[in-house]
């Protein structure tokens, strides 16, 4: 697995994220990221997982259009209405 130090959030960015989550009592409706949750990665590539608790998680890393399940969606060449 490869990673780039420049892709990691700074401590200021992490603190801003913590403040933003705290302001909503750590509740979110949607997550949009490059990589998915560990549960999505396991399900998409190995077939077993424990789901995260959220409404929807959209990810694009896998360059595919695939609904992992009803909450976790890999998007690449599609537009998805989320609200």
C-alpha positions in Angstrom: 0.0 0.0 0.0 1.3 3.4 -0.8 0.5 6.8 0.8 1.8 10.3 0.7 2.5 12.4 3.8 1.1 15.4 1.9 -2.3 13.7 1.8 -2.7 13.6 5.5 -4.6 16.3 7.3 -2.6 18.8 9.4 -3.2 19.0 13.1 -5.2 22.2 12.5 -7.4 20.4 10.0 -7.9 17.5 12.4 -8.9 20.0 15.1 -11.4 21.8 12.8 -12.9 18.4 11.9 -13.3 17.5 15.6 -14.9 20.9 16.3 -17.3 20.5 13.4 -18.3 17.0 14.5 -18.7 18.1 18.1 -21.1 20.9 17.0 -23.4 18.2 15.5 -23.0 15.8 18.4 -20.9 13.6 16.1 -23.9 12.9 13.8 -23.5 13.2 10.0 -25.8 12.3 7.2 -23.3 11.9 4.3 -19.6 11.2 3.9 -17.8 11.8 0.7 -14.2 10.5 0.5 -11.7 9.1 -1.9 -11.3 5.8 0.0 -14.2 4.1 1.7 -14.8 2.7 5.2 -12.9 -0.4 6.2 -16.3 -2.3 6.1 -16.8 -1.3 2.4 -13.3 -2.3 1.5 -13.8 -5.7 3.0 -17.2 -6.3 1.4 -16.1 -5.0 -2.0 -12.9 -7.0 -2.1 -13.4 -10.0 0.3 -17.1 -10.5 0.9 -17.5 -9.9 4.6 -17.9 -6.8 6.7 -19.4 -5.0 9.7 -21.4 -1.9 8.6 -20.7 1.6 9.8 -23.6 3.6 11.2 -24.4 6.4 8.8 -27.0 7.4 6.1 -24.7 7.3 3.1 -21.0 7.0 2.4 -19.8 7.8 -1.2 -16.3 6.9 -2.3 -14.4 7.1 -5.6 -11.1 5.3 -5.1 -12.0 2.1 -7.0 -12.9 3.8 -10.3 -16.2 1.9 -10.5 -19.9 2.4 -10.2 -21.1 -0.1 -7.6 -23.5 -0.1 -4.6 -21.6 -2.0 -1.9 -24.8 -2.0 0.0 -27.7 0.5 0.6 -25.5 2.9 2.5 -22.0 2.6 0.9 -21.7 3.5 -2.7 -18.6 3.6 -5.0 -19.1 6.3 -7.6 -16.9 7.1 -10.6 -18.8 7.9 -13.8 -22.2 8.8 -12.4 -24.0 11.6 -10.7 -26.0 10.7 -7.5 -28.6 12.8 -5.9 -28.0 12.7 -2.1 -30.6 15.1 -0.8 
